[in-house]
Amino acid sequence: MQRYFITSEYFHKDHAYLTGQDFHHLKNVMRQRVGDEVVILNESGKAFLSKIESIGDHEARINFVQELPNLHQNSHLVIAQALIKRERFEWVLEKATELGMFALIPTAFERSIIKIEADNEPKKLLRYQTIVKEAAEQSRRFEIPVVLPVVKVNQLDFNQYDKILICFEGASEEDALVHLAKTLNASQKILVIVGPEGGISPQELAFLQSKGGIICSLGKRIVRSETAALVVLSYLNTLWEC
C-alpha cells in the first residue's frame, strides 16, 4: 500500500491534503481513485490507514480511518559519511534509509576528492532529502531520516553522542564490530564515521580518537566507502530487531 509523508501544514485532526509531487504521484503515476486506501504519515512518526476522499486538479483530500501501530524499534544511528561520487553517495542515502539510519551528515575529510560548493549546497540537500523521503516511503518507515548540512570532520558535534565508531581499515581483529556491538544498544545515540576512498588520515584518526572515537573493524575484507555504513547498520539491526 502506497505511503505518503505529509508536513504539518497539510496534516489535520482527521484528514490530510496531498499536494505537489506527492499529488502528482498519487494521481498520475499510481492512478489512484476516490475510495482507494493509502497510508498517511506525519512528521511526528504517526501513521494512519486512510481513504482518498476527493481528487482535484492540484490536491487530494485523504481521510484517516485508523492509526497504525509502529512495530519497529527506533534507534538513533547517525552516519557521518564522507563526500564521495554522486551516484555512490546517493546510493548510501537510499540504502541507509532502508536500514534504519536516524540521520546522515555529509562530511569532508582531508582526502575527500569530491567537494560541494556553498552556493550549490541547498540544491544538493534538497535532492538528498527527496531521496531519503522516497526510500522511507518504500521501506515502510514511520519517519524520514534527516540529511544535515555539509561539515568538515573537525566540525562534527561529538558531545551529543553516547558512542562514536570510526570505520577504519587498519583496525585489528580485537576492534571488530562483532565485539564492539556488545557494548551498544538501540537506546544510545551512536555516530558512525565513514571516511573517503583514500581513507582517514593519521591526523584525523588521532583527532577523532581524542574526541572519544572508537576504531571499528568491519572484517577482513576491505569495503568501499559507500558500503561501510551499511555493514554497521545491517549488523546492528540484526541484533536489535530480532
C-alpha positions as CSV (number, residue, x, y, z in Angstrom):
1,M,0.0,0.0,0.0
2,Q,1.4,3.4,-1.0
3,R,2.7,5.6,1.8
4,Y,3.0,9.4,1.9
5,F,4.7,11.7,4.4
6,I,2.7,14.9,5.0
7,T,4.1,18.1,6.5
8,S,2.2,19.7,9.4
9,E,0.6,22.4,7.3
10,Y,-1.3,19.9,5.3
11,F,-2.0,17.5,8.2
12,H,-5.2,17.9,10.3
13,K,-7.0,16.1,13.0
14,D,-8.9,13.6,10.9
15,H,-7.7,14.2,7.3
16,A,-4.7,15.5,5.3
17,Y,-4.2,17.1,1.9
18,L,-1.8,15.7,-0.7
19,T,-0.1,18.3,-2.9
20,G,2.9,18.9,-5.2
21,Q,4.9,15.9,-6.2
22,D,3.1,13.5,-3.9
23,F,-0.2,14.5,-5.5
24,H,1.3,14.0,-9.0
25,H,2.5,10.6,-7.9
26,L,-0.9,9.6,-6.5
27,K,-2.9,10.8,-9.4
28,N,-0.7,10.4,-12.5
29,V,1.8,7.7,-11.6
30,M,-0.2,5.4,-9.3
31,R,-3.5,6.4,-11.0
32,Q,-5.4,6.0,-7.7
33,R,-9.0,6.8,-7.4
34,V,-11.5,8.0,-4.8
35,G,-12.1,5.3,-2.2
36,D,-8.6,3.8,-2.6
37,E,-6.6,3.2,0.6
38,V,-3.2,4.7,1.3
39,V,-1.1,5.2,4.4
40,I,-0.5,8.8,5.6
41,L,2.3,9.7,8.0
42,N,3.1,12.9,9.8
43,E,6.3,14.5,11.0
44,S,5.9,13.0,14.5
45,G,6.1,9.4,13.2
46,K,2.3,8.6,13.4
47,A,0.8,6.6,10.6
48,F,-2.8,6.3,9.6
49,L,-4.6,3.9,7.3
50,S,-6.6,6.3,5.1
51,K,-9.0,6.6,2.2
52,I,-9.0,9.1,-0.7
53,E,-12.0,11.3,-0.2
54,S,-11.5,13.5,-3.3
55,I,-9.1,14.3,-6.1
56,G,-9.0,17.8,-7.6
57,D,-6.7,19.4,-10.1
58,H,-4.0,20.3,-7.6
59,E,-4.6,18.4,-4.4
60,A,-6.3,15.3,-2.9
61,R,-8.1,15.1,0.4
62,I,-7.3,11.9,2.4
63,N,-9.5,10.9,5.3
64,F,-8.0,8.9,8.2
65,V,-9.6,5.6,9.0
66,Q,-7.4,4.3,11.9
67,E,-4.0,4.8,13.4
68,L,-1.4,2.1,12.7
69,P,1.0,0.8,15.4
70,N,4.7,1.4,14.9
71,L,6.2,-2.1,15.4
72,H,9.8,-1.1,14.6
73,Q,12.2,-0.3,17.4
74,N,13.6,3.2,16.8
75,S,17.3,3.7,17.0
76,H,19.5,6.8,16.9
77,L,22.2,5.9,14.4
78,V,23.8,8.9,12.7
79,I,26.2,8.4,9.7
80,A,29.0,10.9,9.1
81,Q,29.5,9.9,5.5
82,A,32.5,11.1,3.6
83,L,31.7,13.0,0.4
84,I,32.1,10.5,-2.5
85,K,31.0,10.3,-6.1
86,R,27.4,11.4,-6.6
87,E,25.9,8.1,-7.6
88,R,27.6,6.3,-4.7
89,F,26.7,8.9,-2.2
90,E,23.0,8.9,-3.2
91,W,23.1,5.1,-3.1
92,V,24.2,5.3,0.6
93,L,21.3,7.7,1.3
94,E,18.8,5.3,-0.1
95,K,20.1,2.1,1.4
96,A,21.0,3.5,4.8
97,T,17.4,4.9,5.0
98,E,16.1,1.4,4.3
99,L,18.3,0.0,7.0
100,G,17.1,2.5,9.7
101,M,19.6,5.3,10.0
102,F,18.3,8.3,12.0
103,A,20.3,11.0,10.2
104,L,23.2,11.5,7.8
105,I,25.9,14.2,7.9
106,P,27.8,14.8,4.6
107,T,31.4,15.1,5.8
108,A,34.5,16.5,4.2
109,F,37.8,14.8,5.0
110,E,41.4,15.7,4.1
111,R,41.5,13.1,1.4
112,S,38.0,13.9,0.1
113,I,38.2,14.5,-3.7
114,I,34.5,15.4,-4.1
115,K,33.6,19.0,-2.9
116,I,30.2,20.7,-2.6
117,E,30.4,24.4,-3.2
118,A,28.5,26.6,-0.7
119,D,26.2,28.1,-3.3
120,N,25.3,24.6,-4.6
121,E,24.6,23.1,-1.2
122,P,20.9,24.0,-0.8
123,K,20.1,22.3,-4.1
124,K,22.1,19.2,-3.1
125,L,20.5,18.9,0.3
126,L,17.0,19.3,-1.2
127,R,17.8,16.4,-3.6
128,Y,19.3,14.3,-0.7
129,Q,16.2,14.9,1.4
130,T,13.9,13.8,-1.5
131,I,15.9,10.6,-1.9
132,V,15.6,9.6,1.8
133,K,11.8,10.6,1.8
134,E,11.1,8.3,-1.1
135,A,13.3,5.5,0.4
136,A,11.4,5.9,3.7
137,E,8.1,5.5,2.0
138,Q,9.2,2.5,0.0
139,S,10.7,0.7,3.1
140,R,7.6,1.5,5.2
141,R,9.3,3.6,7.8
142,F,7.4,5.8,10.2
143,E,9.9,8.7,10.0
144,I,12.1,10.3,7.4
145,P,15.8,10.5,8.3
146,V,17.4,14.0,8.3
147,V,20.2,14.9,6.0
148,L,22.2,17.6,7.8
149,P,24.4,20.4,6.2
150,V,27.9,19.6,5.0
151,V,30.6,19.9,7.6
152,K,34.3,19.2,7.9
153,V,35.2,16.3,10.0
154,N,36.6,18.6,12.8
155,Q,33.3,20.4,12.9
156,L,31.2,17.4,14.0
157,D,29.4,17.8,17.3
158,F,30.8,14.8,19.1
159,N,29.3,15.8,22.5
160,Q,25.8,14.7,21.7
161,Y,26.7,11.0,21.1
162,D,27.0,8.2,23.6
163,K,29.3,6.2,21.3
164,I,31.4,7.1,18.3
165,L,32.5,4.4,15.9
166,I,35.3,5.1,13.4
167,C,35.2,2.7,10.4
168,F,38.9,2.1,9.8
169,E,40.6,-0.4,7.5
170,G,43.7,-0.6,9.7
171,A,41.8,-1.8,12.8
172,S,42.8,-5.0,14.5
173,E,40.5,-8.1,15.0
174,E,40.2,-7.0,18.6
175,D,38.3,-3.9,17.4
176,A,35.9,-5.9,15.3
177,L,32.3,-4.7,15.1
178,V,31.1,-8.1,16.4
179,H,32.9,-7.3,19.7
180,L,32.1,-3.6,19.9
181,A,28.4,-4.3,19.3
182,K,28.2,-6.0,22.7
183,T,28.7,-2.5,24.3
184,L,26.0,-0.9,22.2
185,N,22.2,-0.8,22.5
186,A,19.4,0.8,20.5
187,S,18.7,3.5,23.1
188,Q,22.1,5.1,22.6
189,K,23.0,7.9,20.3
190,I,25.6,6.5,18.0
191,L,27.8,8.3,15.4
192,V,29.3,6.1,12.7
193,I,32.2,7.8,10.9
194,V,33.0,6.7,7.4
195,G,36.0,8.2,5.5
196,P,36.6,8.6,1.8
197,E,38.1,6.1,-0.6
198,G,41.5,7.5,0.2
199,G,41.0,6.7,3.9
200,I,41.1,8.7,7.1
201,S,44.4,10.4,7.5
202,P,46.6,9.7,10.6
203,Q,46.0,13.2,11.9
204,E,42.2,12.9,11.5
205,L,42.3,9.5,13.2
206,A,44.1,10.9,16.2
207,F,41.7,13.8,16.4
208,L,38.7,11.5,16.3
209,Q,40.1,9.3,19.0
210,S,40.8,12.3,21.1
211,K,37.0,13.1,20.8
212,G,36.1,9.6,22.2
213,G,36.0,7.8,18.9
214,I,36.5,4.0,18.9
215,I,38.3,2.3,16.0
216,C,36.0,-0.3,14.4
217,S,36.9,-3.1,12.1
218,L,34.3,-4.3,9.6
219,G,36.1,-7.6,9.0
220,K,39.0,-9.0,7.0
221,R,37.7,-7.6,3.7
222,I,38.3,-4.0,2.6
223,V,34.9,-2.4,1.6
224,R,34.3,0.7,-0.3
225,S,33.2,3.9,1.5
226,E,29.6,3.5,0.3
227,T,29.5,0.0,1.8
228,A,30.9,0.6,5.3
229,A,27.9,2.3,6.9
230,L,25.6,-0.3,5.5
231,V,27.6,-3.1,7.1
232,V,27.3,-1.4,10.5
233,L,23.6,-0.7,10.1
234,S,22.8,-4.2,8.9
235,Y,24.7,-5.9,11.7
236,L,23.2,-3.7,14.5
237,N,19.7,-4.0,13.1
238,T,20.0,-7.8,13.1
239,L,21.0,-7.7,16.8
240,W,18.3,-5.1,17.9
241,E,15.3,-6.1,15.8
242,C,15.2,-9.8,16.2
